[in-house]
């Protein structure tokens, strides 16, 4: 079997992911193309922002989260999507040198994902 169906999951079952490191140049490259706000592109401007330092775009961290989930042990039949409820702790700063992991938890209502964490 290449994927799991709803009946293959147990309520409370949690799936973790690997870890991706957030690098300064990737923050700036992503932002330049998709979210060109000063606190994503310019370190000096970012210090004067709500984030107090260079911050990855929320779109960037969401894309990282999707990659982590797709590469995780969670393998639903038909692939992963953003269905279900999504939890975000923002606004929060995900800056250079930080890393990101993801976890998905199955509830009686279905898979609740992605839940991101930073350290």
C-alpha positions in Angstrom: 0.0 0.0 0.0 1.4 3.4 -1.0 -0.9 5.5 1.2 -3.2 5.3 4.2 -6.9 5.8 4.2 -9.0 7.3 7.0 -9.7 3.9 8.6 -5.9 3.3 8.8 -5.5 6.2 11.3 -6.2 6.2 15.0 -7.6 9.2 16.9 -4.7 10.9 18.6 -2.2 9.5 16.3 0.5 12.1 15.6 3.0 12.3 12.8 6.2 14.3 13.0 8.6 15.7 10.4 12.2 16.3 9.8 13.7 19.7 10.2 14.5 22.6 7.8 16.9 25.3 8.7 15.9 28.9 7.7 18.8 30.6 5.9 19.1 34.4 5.4 19.6 34.3 1.7 16.6 32.0 1.1 14.4 34.3 3.2 15.5 37.2 0.9 15.2 35.3 -2.3 11.7 34.0 -1.6 10.6 37.4 -0.4 12.0 39.2 -3.5 9.9 37.0 -5.7 6.7 36.4 -3.7 6.4 38.8 -0.7 8.6 41.9 -1.1 8.0 43.6 2.2 11.0 45.4 3.9 11.1 43.1 7.0 11.7 40.1 4.6 14.3 41.8 2.4 16.3 44.4 4.4 17.9 43.6 7.7 18.1 47.2 8.8 14.4 47.9 8.0 13.5 44.6 9.7 15.1 45.7 13.0 12.6 48.6 13.1 9.7 46.3 12.5 7.4 44.3 14.7 9.7 41.4 14.2 12.9 43.2 15.4 14.9 41.3 12.8 14.8 39.7 9.4 11.8 37.5 9.2 10.8 34.8 6.7 7.5 35.4 4.9 4.5 33.5 6.3 4.1 32.2 2.7 7.7 30.9 2.9 7.1 29.2 6.2 3.9 27.7 5.0 5.7 26.3 1.9 8.4 24.9 4.2 5.7 23.3 6.3 4.1 21.7 3.3 7.5 20.2 2.2 8.1 18.9 5.8 4.6 17.2 5.8 5.0 15.7 2.3 8.4 14.3 3.3 7.2 13.0 6.7 6.0 9.5 7.7 2.4 10.7 7.1 1.4 9.3 3.7 -2.4 9.7 3.1 -3.8 8.0 0.0 -4.2 10.7 -2.6 -1.5 13.0 -1.2 -1.5 15.8 1.3 -3.5 19.0 1.2 -4.3 21.9 3.5 -7.7 20.5 4.4 -8.8 20.6 8.0 -7.9 23.3 10.6 -4.6 25.0 10.5 -3.0 26.6 13.5 -0.6 29.5 13.3 1.1 31.2 16.2 1.8 34.4 14.4 2.8 37.0 14.0 6.0 35.4 15.0 9.5 35.7 13.7 11.1 32.9 11.9 14.5 34.3 11.1 18.0 33.2 10.0 19.5 30.3 11.8 16.2 29.1 13.2 14.7 25.8 12.1 11.2 24.6 11.5 9.5 21.3 12.1 5.9 20.2 11.6 3.5 17.7 13.1 0.0 16.5 12.1 -2.5 15.0 14.6 -5.5 12.9 13.6 -8.7 13.7 15.4 -12.2 12.3 15.3 -13.0 14.9 12.7 -10.1 14.0 10.5 -6.5 15.1 10.1 -5.7 18.4 11.6 -2.6 19.8 10.0 -0.3 21.5 9.6 0.8 22.7 13.0 4.2 24.4 12.8 6.7 24.9 15.5 9.9 26.9 15.7 12.9 26.5 17.9 
